[in-house]
Amino acid sequence: MPQSVTFHDLQDPFTGERTSLRLAGGEVAERAPSVAAGQGADVDGSELWILPALYDADAHLPLVSPGRRRADEWAALHGGTARVNVALQWQEIRDLDVEALVRELATPVLPRITPILSVHSDQDSTGFGDWLAANADLVRTLLPPVCKLYSYGDGFWDNLDAVFAAGLLPIIYCKDFSDVEAVVARASGPVHFRHAVSEQLVKTMRQLPGATLQTSPHFLLPLEPEQRAQLYVLPPVPDDDVRQGLLDRFLDEIDLVVTDHNGPPLEDPTGPGLQVAQDFLSTLLTASDRYGWPLDQVWAKATSAPAARFGVELGETFVVVDPAARREVGLWPPRQTVDRAPYLGITLLGRVLAIGSDGAATLV
């Protein structure tokens, strides 16, 4: 970052208020309705926006083995994200010092990483219930009071019971519609459903009292049939008729919008997943513009709503955006292939210029 950069006369599109912002030394040096010109760069921000930075409540990054990777951080920041939920899989951490691991991940670097507990039921999860019962207080102290589960595998129902017994909120991916129906029929409390991708799923998930739902922008934006067909992702991106049913229920019945981003693996890709974190803010702006959705309602689904559901304090965040920018999406990050790039060739709106959280800030 230059010695200092001052953005003058930024607009909050939700309130119409104007503010100026000086960034220096990786921090917010000053924020006020008017800031004097500095010794560094001065930017006319009268055509720019300042918004709350996004909270991506569902991303997949290989944190335990390599730790934080700069490419993953870069993708999140370019997508306007200041905080990212990342699952810590029980099978990987059960023999580790969880407190030390969480402390390492919580370093004050943008984006902030919020680790959450996860257990894979299709892998050997014997002992998870006993471990969770013994460590429930530790989990609730160190992590948000939630646990991510997957409906496939013999251990799912036992693991779900253990999560309820520990007083945690289950975050569930159901592999098919029948599993959604089974969870609705058998769950002993509210759950958070991942991947509400159709009107039928939304209706069924909503039958469970207290349930909340999330979806992702790649289920909202129109993709060419050829592009949809070659994407390697679960659940698959539905056709336009199914997408329309989801769009009709989006504003009123979808609680959260997340990327479901998969960071590039250390070796060659071995499973489904898209690399889309770098497009998060632009896809939200594009969907809002395309469908005439109130931007403040859409923004809440990727900021305050996930914070409330996961029990996370966001603090003060911002993202400076050029809303008039247009770009055609290409392949990025390194080694991204067309089967993991849903927006390839699509023109998206907006460009992130700077982002900050709790006093820390950086140009993007």
Secondary structure as UniProt FT lines:
FT   STRAND          5..11
FT   TURN            13..15
FT   STRAND          18..24
FT   TURN            25..26
FT   STRAND          27..32
FT   STRAND          41..44
FT   TURN            46..47
FT   STRAND          49..51
FT   STRAND          54..60
FT   TURN            64..66
FT   HELIX           70..78
FT   TURN            79..80
FT   STRAND          81..89
FT   HELIX           90..93
FT   TURN            94..95
FT   HELIX           98..105
FT   STRAND          112..119
FT   TURN            121..122
FT   TURN            126..127
FT   HELIX           128..142
FT   STRAND          146..150
FT   TURN            154..155
FT   HELIX           156..165
FT   TURN            166..167
FT   STRAND          169..173
FT   HELIX           177..186
FT   STRAND          192..193
FT   HELIX           199..205
FT   TURN            206..207
FT   TURN            209..210
FT   STRAND          212..215
FT   HELIX           217..219
FT   HELIX           225..230
FT   HELIX           240..253
FT   STRAND          256..257
FT   STRAND          261..262
FT   HELIX           277..279
FT   HELIX           280..291
FT   HELIX           295..300
FT   TURN            301..303
FT   HELIX           304..310
FT   STRAND          317..328
FT   TURN            334..335
FT   HELIX           338..340
FT   TURN            342..345
FT   STRAND          347..357
FT   TURN            358..359
FT   STRAND          360..363
//
